[in-house]
Amino acid sequence: MTRPPTAAQRRVIEGADPVTGRLRGTEAQLAALVKRGLAFRHPRPPHDHFLTPAGHRIREAVPEAPAEPAPDTGVFTARVGGEEEPPGTGPARRREVNSAWQGLLELRRMTNPDGAADRPCGWERTHLVRAAALALEAAGHPPAGGDTDGYRVRATPQPEAVAVYAPDAGALAACAATLERAGWQAGEYTEPRTRARFLLASPRRV
């Protein structure tokens, strides 16, 4: 891409679904994004348009702060653990989490070259903390809260790797099993200074 998107095209990109990348716009706007390689038209009815990895990169041009997602934005965000103002934990939240996870599996099927849903896709590789947290929350693991202990997912200096902390060895092993089922590679390590055990998890490529 040699030119940045127009203001109208950027509004369409910024309005994409944060998990699936589904777009809404006029036919002309969507066709222009496809031509630029920022979107693609799904081959199956209703032939919706979705962001490509390049489109997601433009949408996420401002780096996120993964340890403390902004609360009350009206946009779904997976629980990374330790939020100052976590969302509710009732049936509505569980439905949101399940819907987001199913959307992510569909995104895998649409964007992985072989259509595999058991392996992370490009969006997950550019949103490691959120992707790992969604896999854990969707599987029913409790995230750490103000008065409860649970998992915490944090960014690391290593490329394509996140750190996952849990209250005890059993919970850590359960998180590792969930991530591996979700297509991640996870190994246990010990922090040299604190001696705390944690997982180092990376999206599996094959």
C-alpha positions as CSV (number, residue, x, y, z in Angstrom):
1,M,0.0,0.0,0.0
2,T,1.5,3.3,-1.1
3,R,-1.1,5.8,0.2
4,P,-2.8,5.9,3.6
5,P,-6.5,5.2,3.7
6,T,-8.8,8.2,3.3
7,A,-10.6,9.6,6.3
8,A,-13.8,7.8,5.3
9,Q,-12.0,4.5,4.8
10,R,-10.3,4.9,8.2
11,R,-13.6,5.4,9.8
12,V,-14.8,2.1,8.3
13,I,-11.6,0.4,9.5
14,E,-11.9,1.8,13.0
15,G,-15.5,0.7,13.1
16,A,-14.7,-3.0,12.5
17,D,-15.6,-5.6,15.0
18,P,-12.6,-5.8,17.4
19,V,-12.5,-9.6,17.3
20,T,-13.7,-10.8,13.9
21,G,-12.8,-7.7,11.9
22,R,-16.2,-7.6,10.3
23,L,-16.7,-4.4,8.4
24,R,-19.7,-2.1,7.7
25,G,-19.7,0.5,5.0
26,T,-20.9,1.3,1.5
27,E,-20.1,-1.1,-1.4
28,A,-17.7,1.5,-2.8
29,Q,-15.8,1.9,0.5
30,L,-15.6,-1.9,1.0
31,A,-14.5,-2.5,-2.6
32,A,-11.8,0.2,-2.2
33,L,-10.5,-1.5,1.0
34,V,-10.4,-4.8,-0.8
35,K,-8.4,-3.2,-3.7
36,R,-5.9,-1.8,-1.2
37,G,-5.5,-5.2,0.5
38,L,-7.0,-4.0,3.7
39,A,-10.1,-6.1,3.5
40,F,-11.5,-9.3,1.9
41,R,-14.9,-10.4,0.9
42,H,-16.0,-13.7,2.4
43,P,-16.8,-16.3,-0.3
44,R,-19.8,-17.6,1.6
45,P,-23.2,-15.8,1.9
46,P,-23.9,-13.2,3.1
47,H,-20.5,-12.3,1.7
48,D,-19.5,-9.9,4.5
49,H,-16.3,-8.0,4.4
50,F,-13.5,-8.5,7.0
51,L,-10.2,-6.8,7.7
52,T,-7.0,-8.5,6.5
53,P,-4.0,-8.6,8.8
54,A,-2.8,-5.4,7.1
55,G,-6.2,-3.8,7.9
56,H,-6.0,-4.9,11.5
57,R,-2.5,-3.3,11.8
58,I,-3.9,0.0,10.7
59,R,-6.9,-0.3,13.1
60,E,-4.5,-1.1,15.9
61,A,-1.8,1.5,15.0
62,V,-1.8,2.9,18.5
63,P,-0.3,0.3,20.8
64,E,-2.6,-1.0,23.5
65,A,-1.7,-1.2,27.2
66,P,-2.5,-4.9,27.6
67,A,-2.2,-5.1,31.4
68,E,-5.0,-2.5,32.0
69,P,-7.6,-2.4,29.2
70,A,-9.8,0.7,29.3
71,P,-13.1,0.0,31.1
72,D,-16.6,0.9,30.0
73,T,-15.7,1.5,26.3
74,G,-18.7,-0.5,25.1
75,V,-16.3,-2.8,23.2
76,F,-15.7,-6.4,24.3
77,T,-12.3,-7.0,25.9
78,A,-11.1,-10.3,27.3
79,R,-10.2,-10.3,31.0
80,V,-6.4,-10.3,31.4
81,G,-6.6,-10.3,35.2
82,G,-6.0,-7.6,37.7
83,E,-8.2,-4.9,36.1
84,E,-9.1,-2.0,38.3
85,E,-12.7,-2.0,37.1
86,P,-13.4,-5.5,35.8
87,P,-16.7,-6.2,33.9
88,G,-19.4,-8.3,35.5
89,T,-19.2,-12.1,35.9
90,G,-22.8,-13.0,35.3
91,P,-24.6,-14.8,32.4
92,A,-24.4,-11.7,30.1
93,R,-20.6,-11.7,30.4
94,R,-20.4,-15.4,29.8
95,R,-22.5,-15.0,26.6
96,E,-20.2,-12.2,25.5
97,V,-17.1,-14.3,26.1
98,N,-18.6,-17.3,24.3
99,S,-19.6,-15.1,21.3
100,A,-16.1,-13.6,21.1
101,W,-14.5,-17.0,21.2
102,Q,-16.7,-18.4,18.5
103,G,-16.0,-15.3,16.4
104,L,-12.3,-15.8,16.9
105,L,-12.6,-19.4,15.7
106,E,-14.4,-18.2,12.6
107,L,-11.7,-15.7,12.0
108,R,-9.1,-18.5,12.2
109,R,-11.1,-20.5,9.6
110,M,-11.3,-17.5,7.3
111,T,-7.7,-16.2,7.5
112,N,-5.5,-19.2,8.1
113,P,-4.2,-20.3,4.7
114,D,-5.4,-23.9,5.3
115,G,-8.7,-22.8,7.0
116,A,-7.5,-24.4,10.3
117,A,-9.5,-23.3,13.4
118,D,-7.2,-25.1,15.9
119,R,-4.2,-22.8,15.3
120,P,-4.0,-19.0,16.1
121,C,-4.4,-16.6,13.2
122,G,-2.7,-13.3,12.3
123,W,-4.9,-11.2,14.5
124,E,-3.9,-13.3,17.6
125,R,-0.2,-12.8,16.8
126,T,-0.6,-9.1,16.9
127,H,-2.8,-9.1,20.0
128,L,-1.1,-11.8,22.1
129,V,-2.3,-10.7,25.5
130,R,-5.9,-10.3,24.5
131,A,-5.9,-13.6,22.5
132,A,-4.4,-15.7,25.3
133,A,-6.8,-14.1,27.8
134,L,-9.8,-14.8,25.6
135,A,-8.8,-18.5,25.4
136,L,-8.5,-18.7,29.2
137,E,-11.7,-16.8,30.0
138,A,-13.7,-18.7,27.4
139,A,-12.6,-22.0,29.0
140,G,-13.9,-20.9,32.3
141,H,-10.7,-20.0,34.2
142,P,-11.3,-17.2,36.7
143,P,-9.2,-14.1,36.1
144,A,-7.6,-12.2,39.0
145,G,-9.8,-9.5,40.4
146,G,-9.9,-6.9,43.2
147,D,-10.8,-9.5,45.9
148,T,-10.2,-12.8,44.0
149,D,-7.2,-14.6,42.8
150,G,-6.9,-16.1,39.3
151,Y,-4.9,-15.9,36.2
152,R,-3.0,-12.9,34.9
153,V,-1.8,-12.5,31.3
154,R,1.0,-10.1,30.7
155,A,3.2,-9.0,27.8
156,T,6.8,-10.0,27.7
157,P,9.9,-8.6,25.9
158,Q,10.1,-11.8,23.8
159,P,8.5,-11.7,20.4
160,E,5.2,-13.7,20.1
161,A,5.2,-14.7,23.8
162,V,3.1,-13.8,26.8
163,A,3.5,-14.6,30.5
164,V,0.6,-16.3,32.4
165,Y,0.6,-16.3,36.2
166,A,-1.8,-18.3,38.3
167,P,-2.4,-18.7,42.1
168,D,-1.0,-22.2,42.4
169,A,0.7,-25.1,40.5
170,G,-2.6,-26.8,39.7
171,A,-4.2,-23.6,38.3
172,L,-1.0,-23.0,36.3
173,A,-1.1,-26.5,34.8
174,A,-4.8,-26.1,33.9
175,C,-4.1,-22.8,32.1
176,A,-1.3,-24.5,30.2
177,A,-3.6,-27.3,29.1
178,T,-6.2,-24.8,28.0
179,L,-3.8,-22.8,25.9
180,E,-2.3,-25.9,24.3
181,R,-5.8,-27.0,23.3
182,A,-6.4,-23.5,21.9
183,G,-3.3,-23.9,19.7
184,W,-0.6,-22.3,21.8
185,Q,2.7,-23.7,23.1
186,A,3.2,-23.2,26.8
187,G,6.1,-24.1,29.1
188,E,6.6,-23.4,32.8
189,Y,9.5,-21.2,34.0
190,T,10.6,-19.7,37.3
191,E,11.3,-16.0,37.7
192,P,14.9,-15.7,39.0
193,R,14.2,-13.0,41.6
194,T,10.8,-13.8,43.0
195,R,10.9,-17.6,42.3
196,A,7.3,-17.3,41.1
197,R,6.3,-19.9,38.6
198,F,4.7,-18.8,35.3
199,L,3.9,-19.9,31.8
200,L,5.6,-18.6,28.7
201,A,3.0,-19.1,25.9
202,S,3.4,-18.6,22.2
203,P,0.9,-19.2,19.3
204,R,1.7,-22.5,17.5
205,R,2.5,-22.1,13.8
206,V,2.0,-25.7,12.6
